[in-house]
Amino acid sequence: MSADPDPFITKDPPVRVPLTLEKVLAAAAMAALCLITLGNVIARYLTNYSFAFTEEFSIALMVVVTLLGAGIATAADRQIRIVFFTSLLPRAGEKIAEVIASLATIAMFGLLVWLGARLVWDEYRFEVTSPGLGEPQWIYTAALPLLSLAVIARAIGHLVRTLRAKRRPSHDGVEPL
């Protein structure tokens, strides 16, 4: 006998490109982050010395996890929103608010792509190296514009699904007062 499924856990919406890749990459990045941090803590405990270079990897992995999570949340329609106000709107107003939010997401991550690409180019051009290992810094920074492009693709998919939707989307089962 199995327990009843949790009513607050929702399945991923039907998307053309499955979320599996992002979820696997996010899980791998989180696992690597945990192992790196654990190794640093054990080394510091046993030797009284910290591996300073692990901070570089940790920060890069945190950026990767954040952007992968943003893509997953956008595709699954689980991004942060103010449901209370939009649920008070009529159907057309709610859809307009959802479209505006999707366009704002696309614009914001488009800005991250542009500025991130410029930063990567500057770090490459001026041969900026990381402080701990002396590796080229642009290798770490390249994740920002690349994963921001993935979030834009997910936001465009969400926008298309929103424009095609014929019924009111359920946002965590919140009902207007």
C-alpha positions as CSV (number, residue, x, y, z in Angstrom):
1,M,0.0,0.0,0.0
2,S,1.3,3.4,-0.9
3,A,0.6,6.7,0.8
4,D,-1.7,9.2,-0.9
5,P,0.2,11.7,-3.1
6,D,0.7,15.1,-1.7
7,P,-1.9,17.5,-3.2
8,F,0.5,20.4,-3.2
9,I,3.1,18.7,-5.3
10,T,2.3,19.3,-9.0
11,K,3.6,17.4,-12.0
12,D,5.6,19.2,-14.6
13,P,3.5,20.7,-17.4
14,P,3.7,19.2,-20.8
15,V,6.7,20.8,-22.5
16,R,8.3,20.0,-25.9
17,V,11.8,19.8,-24.4
18,P,11.7,17.7,-21.2
19,L,13.0,19.3,-18.0
20,T,15.0,16.1,-17.3
21,L,18.3,17.6,-18.5
22,E,18.1,20.7,-16.4
23,K,17.1,18.6,-13.3
24,V,19.9,16.2,-13.8
25,L,22.5,19.0,-14.3
26,A,21.1,20.9,-11.2
27,A,21.3,17.7,-9.1
28,A,24.8,17.0,-10.3
29,A,25.9,20.6,-9.5
30,M,24.4,20.4,-6.1
31,A,26.0,17.1,-5.4
32,A,29.4,18.5,-6.5
33,L,28.9,21.6,-4.4
34,C,28.2,19.4,-1.3
35,L,31.2,17.2,-1.9
36,I,33.5,20.1,-2.5
37,T,32.3,21.8,0.7
38,L,32.5,18.6,2.7
39,G,36.0,18.0,1.5
40,N,37.0,21.5,2.5
41,V,35.5,21.2,5.9
42,I,37.2,17.8,6.5
43,A,40.6,19.2,5.3
44,R,40.2,22.3,7.5
45,Y,39.3,20.1,10.5
46,L,42.2,17.7,10.1
47,T,44.9,20.1,8.9
48,N,43.8,23.6,10.1
49,Y,44.2,24.7,6.5
50,S,41.5,25.7,4.1
51,F,41.5,25.0,0.4
52,A,40.9,28.5,-0.9
53,F,40.4,27.3,-4.4
54,T,37.3,25.4,-3.5
55,E,35.5,28.7,-3.1
56,E,35.9,29.4,-6.9
57,F,34.2,26.1,-7.8
58,S,31.5,26.6,-5.2
59,I,30.6,30.1,-6.4
60,A,30.6,28.9,-10.1
61,L,28.4,25.9,-9.1
62,M,26.0,28.2,-7.2
63,V,25.5,30.3,-10.3
64,V,24.9,27.2,-12.3
65,V,22.3,25.8,-9.8
66,T,20.6,29.2,-9.6
67,L,20.2,29.6,-13.4
68,L,19.2,25.9,-13.9
69,G,16.6,26.4,-11.2
70,A,15.3,29.5,-12.8
71,G,14.9,27.7,-16.1
72,I,13.1,24.8,-14.4
73,A,10.8,27.2,-12.5
74,T,10.0,29.1,-15.6
75,A,9.2,26.1,-17.7
76,A,7.1,24.5,-15.0
77,D,5.2,27.8,-14.4
78,R,6.5,27.9,-10.8
79,Q,8.3,31.2,-10.8
80,I,7.7,33.8,-8.1
81,R,4.5,35.8,-8.6
82,I,2.0,37.8,-6.6
83,V,-1.0,35.4,-7.1
84,F,-3.2,37.3,-4.7
85,F,-3.5,40.3,-7.0
86,T,-3.7,38.4,-10.3
87,S,-6.4,36.1,-9.0
88,L,-8.6,39.1,-8.4
89,L,-8.4,40.0,-12.1
90,P,-10.8,38.7,-14.7
91,R,-9.6,36.0,-17.0
92,A,-8.3,38.4,-19.7
93,G,-6.5,40.5,-17.1
94,E,-4.9,37.5,-15.6
95,K,-3.7,36.4,-19.0
96,I,-2.3,39.9,-19.8
97,A,-0.4,39.9,-16.4
98,E,1.0,36.5,-17.2
99,V,2.1,37.7,-20.7
100,I,3.7,40.8,-19.2
101,A,5.5,38.7,-16.6
102,S,6.9,36.4,-19.3
103,L,8.0,39.3,-21.5
104,A,9.7,40.8,-18.4
105,T,11.5,37.5,-17.8
106,I,12.7,37.4,-21.4
107,A,13.9,41.0,-21.2
108,M,15.7,40.4,-17.9
109,F,17.5,37.3,-19.0
110,G,18.2,38.9,-22.4
111,L,20.0,41.6,-20.5
112,L,22.0,39.0,-18.5
113,V,23.0,37.3,-21.8
114,W,24.2,40.6,-23.3
115,L,26.1,41.8,-20.2
116,G,27.3,38.3,-19.3
117,A,28.7,37.9,-22.9
118,R,30.5,41.3,-22.6
119,L,31.9,40.2,-19.3
120,V,33.1,36.9,-20.7
121,W,34.7,38.7,-23.6
122,D,36.4,41.3,-21.4
123,E,37.8,38.5,-19.1
124,Y,39.0,36.6,-22.1
125,R,40.5,39.7,-23.8
126,F,42.3,41.0,-20.7
127,E,43.3,37.4,-19.6
128,V,41.8,37.7,-16.2
129,T,42.7,34.7,-14.0
130,S,41.0,33.4,-11.0
131,P,42.6,34.2,-7.6
132,G,42.8,30.7,-6.2
133,L,43.9,28.5,-9.1
134,G,45.0,31.1,-11.7
135,E,42.7,29.6,-14.3
136,P,41.1,31.8,-16.9
137,Q,38.1,33.5,-15.2
138,W,36.0,33.5,-18.4
139,I,35.6,29.7,-18.1
140,Y,33.6,30.2,-14.9
141,T,31.7,33.3,-16.2
142,A,30.6,31.6,-19.5
143,A,27.8,29.8,-17.6
144,L,26.0,33.1,-17.0
145,P,25.1,34.0,-20.7
146,L,24.8,30.4,-21.8
147,L,22.3,29.3,-19.1
148,S,20.5,32.7,-19.4
149,L,19.8,31.7,-23.0
150,A,18.3,28.5,-21.8
151,V,16.0,30.4,-19.4
152,I,15.0,32.6,-22.3
153,A,14.1,29.6,-24.3
154,R,12.0,28.2,-21.4
155,A,10.3,31.6,-21.0
156,I,9.4,31.8,-24.6
157,G,7.9,28.3,-24.3
158,H,5.9,29.4,-21.3
159,L,4.7,32.5,-23.2
160,V,3.5,30.4,-26.1
161,R,1.7,28.0,-23.7
162,T,0.1,31.0,-21.9
163,L,-1.1,32.5,-25.2
164,R,-2.6,29.2,-26.3
165,A,-4.2,28.4,-23.0
166,K,-8.0,28.3,-23.0
167,R,-8.5,27.9,-19.3
168,R,-7.4,29.8,-16.2
169,P,-4.0,28.5,-14.9
170,S,-3.9,27.1,-11.4
171,H,-1.3,28.8,-9.3
172,D,-0.8,26.6,-6.2
173,G,-4.5,26.3,-5.8
174,V,-4.8,29.9,-4.5
175,E,-8.3,31.3,-4.7
176,P,-9.3,34.9,-4.5
177,L,-10.8,36.1,-1.2
